[in-house]
Amino acid sequence: MKFLVQMLSFFVIQTEGSEQSGASSTNLSYKHFQTLDGEEYIDSEIQRFLSGEFNRIAKRKVEKNPSAEQAPTKIGRFIVEPDYGLDSNPNFNMFARIRAASDKQGFQYACDDVVRAYLDTSAVRGGALIIVQATLENYSEDPFIFLLKCDFEQKIARISDERSLVNQVEMAISARSMKSIMYPYMLEEGMVDEWELKIHQTSHARYFEDFLKFVTYEQSIPEIVNDHVMGYVQQYVETKWPDETHEERQQIERDIELWAASEKRDIQEKWEPAEVVEAAERIIEIKPEIELKFKIGDTIVKGKLADFGGTIHFSKLNGRYAVILEGDSFVFDKGFSPVELLQPESFESVAKRLIEKQTEEPDDGIPY
């Protein structure tokens, strides 16, 4: 793939006070440095700075339903009311004006509107905002829009001379942590969807989600699973206690609310294994590879939800919990351990030993 830049506008967002502190400021301003056409871009320093970036952005992998809630790369879709077209969406119109610009002045004016809107985004930091109109060679004359944000880098220095050794570089930017928007989203080379765009930002930031107020994003897999689980739980409660005023139902609902809001949750011991397997099967239909991760004691176990009830089993033993894992083989990481030399006992022997373990513990008040 080769993107041919048609026009580029370079802006600097400035914050009042010390940018090095990293604190966000409400006193923001911007300065337009330069707008280049395609020929001017080819011989410019910015061309060397952005070399390869457009390809990287276009090829960056993205999932409609990310595997993590705070995925750095997402696909957004313009929101419209039923029976209305794309031109009813303000964010779409913003990109459409940039795409439609045919000269440097028109392009700069359209980009000015974008920068002013971006300044209203929460947690905006100083840096360079670069807006590019580019076409994909040998594909179509319909342009793509790239919006690139580079924050100012802290403590950047360059080698100067043998006397001073290093000099501080003011307002240094780097492509390393560049945030980007690409519109329209390119599903594969030459195939685009004008209803969608691709954003890339640091996972903890909401730069572009705050900026694009009329764009929606598909739920992540954890969010989908959470919604389904809570739906099954609510269905279970309504079936068991049809009367909303029933005191036990109200207490259960309060308990569920506290459980759902907790970051670290203990096992609830409310459903039979068959009920859990049935609920899990519905979730697995959405994403077969969904993980099952938990911690028992000090041991972290990571498997697949699809394996619960098959090769992963939970049990209780002498008032404590036990997890049984099945597999055809063991694989150990680098670094030898005597455990690798073990001749495994039979399951029956281990089970008998664990059952008898309680009676062998000394009754001296000291944990075994």
TORKOL-4160 file (C-alpha; in steps of 0.2 Angstrom, whole numbers, padded with zeros to 4 digits, m for minus):
368
<pt num="1" X="0000" Y="0000" Z="0000"/>
<pt num="2" X="0006" Y="0017" Z="m0004"/>
<pt num="3" X="m0003" Y="0033" Z="0002"/>
<pt num="4" X="m0001" Y="0049" Z="m0008"/>
<pt num="5" X="m0003" Y="0065" Z="0002"/>
<pt num="6" X="m0013" Y="0078" Z="m0006"/>
<pt num="7" X="m0013" Y="0091" Z="0008"/>
<pt num="8" X="m0007" Y="0092" Z="0025"/>
<pt num="9" X="m0010" Y="0105" Z="0039"/>
<pt num="10" X="0001" Y="0106" Z="0054"/>
<pt num="11" X="m0005" Y="0114" Z="0071"/>
<pt num="12" X="0003" Y="0116" Z="0088"/>
<pt num="13" X="m0009" Y="0115" Z="0103"/>
<pt num="14" X="m0002" Y="0126" Z="0117"/>
<pt num="15" X="m0006" Y="0125" Z="0136"/>
<pt num="16" X="m0003" Y="0140" Z="0148"/>
<pt num="17" X="0010" Y="0136" Z="0161"/>
<pt num="18" X="0022" Y="0122" Z="0162"/>
<pt num="19" X="0018" Y="0108" Z="0149"/>
<pt num="20" X="0032" Y="0097" Z="0158"/>
<pt num="21" X="0020" Y="0095" Z="0173"/>
<pt num="22" X="0009" Y="0084" Z="0162"/>
<pt num="23" X="m0006" Y="0092" Z="0170"/>
<pt num="24" X="m0021" Y="0096" Z="0159"/>
<pt num="25" X="m0026" Y="0115" Z="0158"/>
<pt num="26" X="m0041" Y="0124" Z="0153"/>
<pt num="27" X="m0031" Y="0138" Z="0145"/>
<pt num="28" X="m0028" Y="0131" Z="0128"/>
<pt num="29" X="m0024" Y="0139" Z="0111"/>
<pt num="30" X="m0017" Y="0133" Z="0095"/>
<pt num="31" X="m0006" Y="0140" Z="0081"/>
<pt num="32" X="m0007" Y="0135" Z="0063"/>
<pt num="33" X="0011" Y="0132" Z="0057"/>
<pt num="34" X="0009" Y="0127" Z="0039"/>
<pt num="35" X="m0002" Y="0119" Z="0026"/>
<pt num="36" X="0006" Y="0109" Z="0012"/>
<pt num="37" X="0000" Y="0102" Z="m0005"/>
<pt num="38" X="0006" Y="0086" Z="m0011"/>
<pt num="39" X="0022" Y="0093" Z="m0020"/>
<pt num="40" X="0027" Y="0103" Z="m0005"/>
<pt num="41" X="0025" Y="0088" Z="0006"/>
<pt num="42" X="0037" Y="0077" Z="m0004"/>
<pt num="43" X="0052" Y="0088" Z="m0001"/>
<pt num="44" X="0047" Y="0093" Z="0017"/>
<pt num="45" X="0054" Y="0087" Z="0034"/>
<pt num="46" X="0037" Y="0081" Z="0040"/>
<pt num="47" X="0037" Y="0069" Z="0025"/>
<pt num="48" X="0052" Y="0060" Z="0033"/>
<pt num="49" X="0044" Y="0061" Z="0051"/>
<pt num="50" X="0029" Y="0053" Z="0044"/>
<pt num="51" X="0037" Y="0040" Z="0033"/>
<pt num="52" X="0028" Y="0024" Z="0035"/>
<pt num="53" X="0015" Y="0030" Z="0047"/>
<pt num="54" X="0000" Y="0029" Z="0036"/>
<pt num="55" X="0004" Y="0011" Z="0031"/>
<pt num="56" X="0006" Y="0007" Z="0050"/>
<pt num="57" X="m0011" Y="0015" Z="0054"/>
<pt num="58" X="m0020" Y="0007" Z="0040"/>
<pt num="59" X="m0013" Y="m0010" Z="0044"/>
<pt num="60" X="m0015" Y="m0009" Z="0063"/>
<pt num="61" X="m0025" Y="m0024" Z="0069"/>
<pt num="62" X="m0042" Y="m0020" Z="0076"/>
<pt num="63" X="m0057" Y="m0030" Z="0082"/>
<pt num="64" X="m0075" Y="m0024" Z="0082"/>
<pt num="65" X="m0077" Y="m0032" Z="0099"/>
<pt num="66" X="m0060" Y="m0030" Z="0107"/>
<pt num="67" X="m0054" Y="m0043" Z="0120"/>
<pt num="68" X="m0051" Y="m0030" Z="0133"/>
<pt num="69" X="m0062" Y="m0016" Z="0139"/>
<pt num="70" X="m0049" Y="m0002" Z="0137"/>
<pt num="71" X="m0042" Y="m0008" Z="0120"/>
<pt num="72" X="m0031" Y="0006" Z="0112"/>
<pt num="73" X="m0038" Y="0003" Z="0094"/>
<pt num="74" X="m0056" Y="0003" Z="0090"/>
<pt num="75" X="m0069" Y="0004" Z="0076"/>
<pt num="76" X="m0081" Y="0018" Z="0078"/>
<pt num="77" X="m0098" Y="0020" Z="0069"/>
<pt num="78" X="m0107" Y="0036" Z="0065"/>
<pt num="79" X="m0123" Y="0038" Z="0075"/>
<pt num="80" X="m0139" Y="0043" Z="0065"/>
<pt num="81" X="m0157" Y="0043" Z="0069"/>
<pt num="82" X="m0168" Y="0031" Z="0060"/>
<pt num="83" X="m0172" Y="0035" Z="0042"/>
<pt num="84" X="m0158" Y="0049" Z="0042"/>
<pt num="85" X="m0142" Y="0048" Z="0032"/>
<pt num="86" X="m0124" Y="0051" Z="0036"/>
<pt num="87" X="m0125" Y="0069" Z="0033"/>
<pt num="88" X="m0136" Y="0071" Z="0048"/>
<pt num="89" X="m0121" Y="0067" Z="0059"/>
<pt num="90" X="m0110" Y="0082" Z="0064"/>
<pt num="91" X="m0094" Y="0071" Z="0066"/>
<pt num="92" X="m0096" Y="0064" Z="0048"/>
<pt num="93" X="m0099" Y="0081" Z="0041"/>
<pt num="94" X="m0083" Y="0087" Z="0049"/>
<pt num="95" X="m0073" Y="0073" Z="0040"/>
<pt num="96" X="m0083" Y="0076" Z="0024"/>
<pt num="97" X="m0078" Y="0094" Z="0023"/>
<pt num="98" X="m0059" Y="0089" Z="0025"/>
<pt num="99" X="m0061" Y="0076" Z="0011"/>
<pt num="100" X="m0070" Y="0088" Z="0000"/>
<pt num="101" X="m0057" Y="0102" Z="0001"/>
<pt num="102" X="m0049" Y="0104" Z="m0016"/>
<pt num="103" X="m0036" Y="0118" Z="m0012"/>
<pt num="104" X="m0025" Y="0123" Z="0002"/>
<pt num="105" X="m0035" Y="0137" Z="0009"/>
<pt num="106" X="m0051" Y="0127" Z="0009"/>
<pt num="107" X="m0042" Y="0113" Z="0017"/>
<pt num="108" X="m0035" Y="0124" Z="0031"/>
<pt num="109" X="m0052" Y="0131" Z="0035"/>
<pt num="110" X="m0059" Y="0114" Z="0037"/>
<pt num="111" X="m0045" Y="0109" Z="0048"/>
<pt num="112" X="m0047" Y="0124" Z="0059"/>
<pt num="113" X="m0064" Y="0119" Z="0063"/>
<pt num="114" X="m0058" Y="0102" Z="0068"/>
<pt num="115" X="m0044" Y="0109" Z="0079"/>
<pt num="116" X="m0056" Y="0120" Z="0088"/>
<pt num="117" X="m0068" Y="0106" Z="0092"/>
<pt num="118" X="m0053" Y="0095" Z="0098"/>
<pt num="119" X="m0048" Y="0109" Z="0111"/>
<pt num="120" X="m0065" Y="0105" Z="0119"/>
<pt num="121" X="m0059" Y="0087" Z="0123"/>
<pt num="122" X="m0056" Y="0083" Z="0141"/>
<pt num="123" X="m0038" Y="0081" Z="0146"/>
<pt num="124" X="m0031" Y="0088" Z="0130"/>
<pt num="125" X="m0012" Y="0091" Z="0132"/>
<pt num="126" X="0000" Y="0101" Z="0121"/>
<pt num="127" X="0007" Y="0094" Z="0106"/>
<pt num="128" X="0006" Y="0093" Z="0087"/>
<pt num="129" X="m0010" Y="0090" Z="0078"/>
<pt num="130" X="m0007" Y="0085" Z="0060"/>
<pt num="131" X="m0022" Y="0083" Z="0048"/>
<pt num="132" X="m0019" Y="0074" Z="0031"/>
<pt num="133" X="m0029" Y="0071" Z="0016"/>
<pt num="134" X="m0022" Y="0056" Z="0006"/>
<pt num="135" X="m0027" Y="0044" Z="m0008"/>
<pt num="136" X="m0022" Y="0026" Z="m0009"/>
<pt num="137" X="m0012" Y="0023" Z="m0025"/>
<pt num="138" X="m0020" Y="0013" Z="m0038"/>
<pt num="139" X="m0036" Y="0012" Z="m0029"/>
<pt num="140" X="m0047" Y="0027" Z="m0030"/>
<pt num="141" X="m0047" Y="0046" Z="m0030"/>
<pt num="142" X="m0058" Y="0047" Z="m0015"/>
<pt num="143" X="m0046" Y="0052" Z="m0001"/>
<pt num="144" X="m0043" Y="0046" Z="0017"/>
<pt num="145" X="m0042" Y="0058" Z="0031"/>
<pt num="146" X="m0028" Y="0055" Z="0044"/>
<pt num="147" X="m0029" Y="0065" Z="0061"/>
<pt num="148" X="m0013" Y="0062" Z="0070"/>
<pt num="149" X="m0009" Y="0069" Z="0088"/>
<pt num="150" X="0009" Y="0069" Z="0095"/>
<pt num="151" X="0011" Y="0075" Z="0113"/>
<pt num="152" X="0026" Y="0084" Z="0118"/>
<pt num="153" X="0039" Y="0073" Z="0124"/>
<pt num="154" X="0047" Y="0076" Z="0141"/>
<pt num="155" X="0066" Y="0077" Z="0144"/>
<pt num="156" X="0071" Y="0076" Z="0126"/>
<pt num="157" X="0089" Y="0081" Z="0123"/>
<pt num="158" X="0100" Y="0080" Z="0108"/>
<pt num="159" X="0119" Y="0079" Z="0107"/>
<pt num="160" X="0126" Y="0097" Z="0104"/>
<pt num="161" X="0145" Y="0099" Z="0104"/>
<pt num="162" X="0160" Y="0094" Z="0114"/>
<pt num="163" X="0158" Y="0109" Z="0125"/>
<pt num="164" X="0140" Y="0108" Z="0130"/>
<pt num="165" X="0137" Y="0090" Z="0126"/>
<pt num="166" X="0118" Y="0091" Z="0126"/>
<pt num="167" X="0105" Y="0104" Z="0122"/>
<pt num="168" X="0086" Y="0103" Z="0128"/>
<pt num="169" X="0075" Y="0102" Z="0113"/>
<pt num="170" X="0059" Y="0113" Z="0116"/>
<pt num="171" X="0042" Y="0106" Z="0110"/>
<pt num="172" X="0050" Y="0089" Z="0105"/>
<pt num="173" X="0037" Y="0077" Z="0097"/>
<pt num="174" X="0039" Y="0059" Z="0093"/>
<pt num="175" X="0029" Y="0047" Z="0082"/>
<pt num="176" X="0032" Y="0033" Z="0095"/>
<pt num="177" X="0016" Y="0037" Z="0105"/>
<pt num="178" X="0006" Y="0045" Z="0091"/>
<pt num="179" X="m0013" Y="0044" Z="0092"/>
<pt num="180" X="m0023" Y="0043" Z="0076"/>
<pt num="181" X="m0039" Y="0043" Z="0068"/>
<pt num="182" X="m0041" Y="0036" Z="0050"/>
<pt num="183" X="m0057" Y="0039" Z="0040"/>
<pt num="184" X="m0065" Y="0030" Z="0032"/>
<pt num="185" X="m0061" Y="0013" Z="0040"/>
<pt num="186" X="m0052" Y="0001" Z="0028"/>
<pt num="187" X="m0058" Y="m0017" Z="0031"/>
<pt num="188" X="m0045" Y="m0023" Z="0019"/>
<pt num="189" X="m0035" Y="m0015" Z="0005"/>
<pt num="190" X="m0046" Y="m0005" Z="m0006"/>
<pt num="191" X="m0062" Y="m0010" Z="0004"/>
<pt num="192" X="m0069" Y="0005" Z="0014"/>
<pt num="193" X="m0085" Y="0008" Z="0025"/>
<pt num="194" X="m0090" Y="0026" Z="0025"/>
<pt num="195" X="m0100" Y="0023" Z="0041"/>
<pt num="196" X="m0085" Y="0018" Z="0051"/>
<pt num="197" X="m0068" Y="0025" Z="0056"/>
<pt num="198" X="m0053" Y="0018" Z="0066"/>
<pt num="199" X="m0046" Y="0027" Z="0081"/>
<pt num="200" X="m0030" Y="0023" Z="0090"/>
<pt num="201" X="m0025" Y="0030" Z="0107"/>
<pt num="202" X="m0017" Y="0025" Z="0123"/>
<pt num="203" X="m0028" Y="0012" Z="0132"/>
<pt num="204" X="m0031" Y="0024" Z="0147"/>
<pt num="205" X="m0035" Y="0039" Z="0137"/>
<pt num="206" X="m0052" Y="0044" Z="0130"/>
<pt num="207" X="m0045" Y="0058" Z="0118"/>
<pt num="208" X="m0055" Y="0053" Z="0103"/>
<pt num="209" X="m0070" Y="0046" Z="0111"/>
<pt num="210" X="m0073" Y="0063" Z="0120"/>
<pt num="211" X="m0069" Y="0072" Z="0103"/>
<pt num="212" X="m0081" Y="0061" Z="0093"/>
<pt num="213" X="m0097" Y="0063" Z="0103"/>
<pt num="214" X="m0108" Y="0056" Z="0089"/>
<pt num="215" X="m0098" Y="0040" Z="0086"/>
<pt num="216" X="m0102" Y="0024" Z="0094"/>
<pt num="217" X="m0091" Y="0009" Z="0098"/>
<pt num="218" X="m0095" Y="m0010" Z="0099"/>
<pt num="219" X="m0094" Y="m0017" Z="0116"/>
<pt num="220" X="m0079" Y="m0026" Z="0121"/>
<pt num="221" X="m0080" Y="m0045" Z="0125"/>
<pt num="222" X="m0079" Y="m0043" Z="0144"/>
<pt num="223" X="m0093" Y="m0030" Z="0143"/>
<pt num="224" X="m0104" Y="m0042" Z="0132"/>
<pt num="225" X="m0100" Y="m0056" Z="0144"/>
<pt num="226" X="m0104" Y="m0045" Z="0159"/>
<pt num="227" X="m0121" Y="m0040" Z="0152"/>
<pt num="228" X="m0125" Y="m0058" Z="0148"/>
<pt num="229" X="m0121" Y="m0065" Z="0165"/>
<pt num="230" X="m0131" Y="m0051" Z="0173"/>
<pt num="231" X="m0145" Y="m0055" Z="0162"/>
<pt num="232" X="m0145" Y="m0073" Z="0167"/>
<pt num="233" X="m0144" Y="m0069" Z="0185"/>
<pt num="234" X="m0159" Y="m0057" Z="0184"/>
<pt num="235" X="m0168" Y="m0071" Z="0174"/>
<pt num="236" X="m0164" Y="m0083" Z="0188"/>
<pt num="237" X="m0170" Y="m0071" Z="0202"/>
<pt num="238" X="m0186" Y="m0067" Z="0193"/>
<pt num="239" X="m0190" Y="m0086" Z="0190"/>
<pt num="240" X="m0186" Y="m0091" Z="0208"/>
<pt num="241" X="m0195" Y="m0076" Z="0216"/>
<pt num="242" X="m0209" Y="m0069" Z="0204"/>
<pt num="243" X="m0215" Y="m0057" Z="0217"/>
<pt num="244" X="m0204" Y="m0041" Z="0217"/>
<pt num="245" X="m0209" Y="m0037" Z="0234"/>
<pt num="246" X="m0203" Y="m0053" Z="0242"/>
<pt num="247" X="m0191" Y="m0049" Z="0255"/>
<pt num="248" X="m0178" Y="m0063" Z="0250"/>
<pt num="249" X="m0178" Y="m0057" Z="0232"/>
<pt num="250" X="m0175" Y="m0039" Z="0237"/>
<pt num="251" X="m0160" Y="m0045" Z="0248"/>
<pt num="252" X="m0153" Y="m0056" Z="0234"/>
<pt num="253" X="m0154" Y="m0042" Z="0222"/>
<pt num="254" X="m0145" Y="m0031" Z="0234"/>
<pt num="255" X="m0132" Y="m0044" Z="0236"/>
<pt num="256" X="m0130" Y="m0046" Z="0217"/>
<pt num="257" X="m0128" Y="m0027" Z="0215"/>
<pt num="258" X="m0114" Y="m0027" Z="0228"/>
<pt num="259" X="m0106" Y="m0043" Z="0220"/>
<pt num="260" X="m0107" Y="m0035" Z="0202"/>
<pt num="261" X="m0098" Y="m0019" Z="0208"/>
<pt num="262" X="m0084" Y="m0028" Z="0217"/>
<pt num="263" X="m0067" Y="m0028" Z="0208"/>
<pt num="264" X="m0062" Y="m0044" Z="0217"/>
<pt num="265" X="m0076" Y="m0057" Z="0219"/>
<pt num="266" X="m0077" Y="m0073" Z="0228"/>
<pt num="267" X="m0087" Y="m0088" Z="0222"/>
<pt num="268" X="m0105" Y="m0086" Z="0226"/>
<pt num="269" X="m0111" Y="m0104" Z="0228"/>
<pt num="270" X="m0128" Y="m0101" Z="0221"/>
<pt num="271" X="m0130" Y="m0111" Z="0205"/>
<pt num="272" X="m0128" Y="m0130" Z="0202"/>
<pt num="273" X="m0114" Y="m0135" Z="0190"/>
<pt num="274" X="m0126" Y="m0139" Z="0176"/>
<pt num="275" X="m0134" Y="m0121" Z="0177"/>
<pt num="276" X="m0116" Y="m0114" Z="0176"/>
<pt num="277" X="m0112" Y="m0124" Z="0161"/>
<pt num="278" X="m0128" Y="m0119" Z="0152"/>
<pt num="279" X="m0125" Y="m0101" Z="0155"/>
<pt num="280" X="m0107" Y="m0103" Z="0149"/>
<pt num="281" X="m0112" Y="m0111" Z="0133"/>
<pt num="282" X="m0123" Y="m0096" Z="0128"/>
<pt num="283" X="m0108" Y="m0085" Z="0131"/>
<pt num="284" X="m0096" Y="m0097" Z="0121"/>
<pt num="285" X="m0107" Y="m0095" Z="0106"/>
<pt num="286" X="m0102" Y="m0077" Z="0106"/>
<pt num="287" X="m0084" Y="m0080" Z="0107"/>
<pt num="288" X="m0077" Y="m0098" Z="0108"/>
<pt num="289" X="m0060" Y="m0093" Z="0114"/>
<pt num="290" X="m0066" Y="m0083" Z="0129"/>
<pt num="291" X="m0054" Y="m0085" Z="0144"/>
<pt num="292" X="m0058" Y="m0091" Z="0161"/>
<pt num="293" X="m0046" Y="m0083" Z="0174"/>
<pt num="294" X="m0046" Y="m0085" Z="0193"/>
<pt num="295" X="m0035" Y="m0086" Z="0208"/>
<pt num="296" X="m0037" Y="m0099" Z="0221"/>
<pt num="297" X="m0026" Y="m0096" Z="0236"/>
<pt num="298" X="m0010" Y="m0089" Z="0229"/>
<pt num="299" X="m0011" Y="m0099" Z="0213"/>
<pt num="300" X="m0017" Y="m0090" Z="0197"/>
<pt num="301" X="m0026" Y="m0102" Z="0184"/>
<pt num="302" X="m0029" Y="m0096" Z="0166"/>
<pt num="303" X="m0040" Y="m0107" Z="0154"/>
<pt num="304" X="m0055" Y="m0106" Z="0143"/>
<pt num="305" X="m0073" Y="m0104" Z="0148"/>
<pt num="306" X="m0077" Y="m0118" Z="0136"/>
<pt num="307" X="m0066" Y="m0130" Z="0147"/>
<pt num="308" X="m0077" Y="m0128" Z="0163"/>
<pt num="309" X="m0085" Y="m0144" Z="0167"/>
<pt num="310" X="m0075" Y="m0153" Z="0154"/>
<pt num="311" X="m0056" Y="m0152" Z="0160"/>
<pt num="312" X="m0058" Y="m0138" Z="0173"/>
<pt num="313" X="m0068" Y="m0143" Z="0189"/>
<pt num="314" X="m0072" Y="m0134" Z="0205"/>
<pt num="315" X="m0075" Y="m0144" Z="0221"/>
<pt num="316" X="m0075" Y="m0142" Z="0240"/>
<pt num="317" X="m0065" Y="m0152" Z="0252"/>
<pt num="318" X="m0065" Y="m0151" Z="0271"/>
<pt num="319" X="m0072" Y="m0134" Z="0270"/>
<pt num="320" X="m0060" Y="m0128" Z="0258"/>
<pt num="321" X="m0059" Y="m0126" Z="0239"/>
<pt num="322" X="m0050" Y="m0137" Z="0226"/>
<pt num="323" X="m0048" Y="m0135" Z="0207"/>
<pt num="324" X="m0046" Y="m0151" Z="0197"/>
<pt num="325" X="m0037" Y="m0148" Z="0180"/>
<pt num="326" X="m0036" Y="m0162" Z="0167"/>
<pt num="327" X="m0024" Y="m0163" Z="0152"/>
<pt num="328" X="m0015" Y="m0175" Z="0141"/>
<pt num="329" X="0002" Y="m0168" Z="0145"/>
<pt num="330" X="0012" Y="m0155" Z="0155"/>
<pt num="331" X="0023" Y="m0142" Z="0147"/>
<pt num="332" X="0036" Y="m0133" Z="0159"/>
<pt num="333" X="0044" Y="m0116" Z="0155"/>
<pt num="334" X="0063" Y="m0114" Z="0155"/>
<pt num="335" X="0072" Y="m0117" Z="0171"/>
<pt num="336" X="0072" Y="m0134" Z="0179"/>
<pt num="337" X="0062" Y="m0140" Z="0193"/>
<pt num="338" X="0062" Y="m0156" Z="0203"/>
<pt num="339" X="0043" Y="m0157" Z="0200"/>
<pt num="340" X="0047" Y="m0161" Z="0181"/>
<pt num="341" X="0054" Y="m0178" Z="0187"/>
<pt num="342" X="0038" Y="m0183" Z="0196"/>
<pt num="343" X="0029" Y="m0200" Z="0193"/>
<pt num="344" X="0011" Y="m0194" Z="0196"/>
<pt num="345" X="0001" Y="m0203" Z="0209"/>
<pt num="346" X="m0016" Y="m0209" Z="0204"/>
<pt num="347" X="m0031" Y="m0197" Z="0207"/>
<pt num="348" X="m0038" Y="m0209" Z="0219"/>
<pt num="349" X="m0023" Y="m0209" Z="0230"/>
<pt num="350" X="m0022" Y="m0190" Z="0230"/>
<pt num="351" X="m0041" Y="m0188" Z="0234"/>
<pt num="352" X="m0039" Y="m0200" Z="0248"/>
<pt num="353" X="m0024" Y="m0191" Z="0255"/>
<pt num="354" X="m0033" Y="m0174" Z="0254"/>
<pt num="355" X="m0048" Y="m0181" Z="0263"/>
<pt num="356" X="m0038" Y="m0188" Z="0277"/>
<pt num="357" X="m0028" Y="m0172" Z="0278"/>
<pt num="358" X="m0040" Y="m0164" Z="0289"/>
<pt num="359" X="m0039" Y="m0177" Z="0303"/>
<pt num="360" X="m0020" Y="m0176" Z="0303"/>
<pt num="361" X="m0019" Y="m0157" Z="0306"/>
<pt num="362" X="m0013" Y="m0153" Z="0324"/>
<pt num="363" X="m0027" Y="m0144" Z="0334"/>
<pt num="364" X="m0015" Y="m0131" Z="0342"/>
<pt num="365" X="m0023" Y="m0116" Z="0334"/>
<pt num="366" X="m0009" Y="m0113" Z="0322"/>
<pt num="367" X="m0015" Y="m0114" Z="0303"/>
<pt num="368" X="m0009" Y="m0130" Z="0295"/>
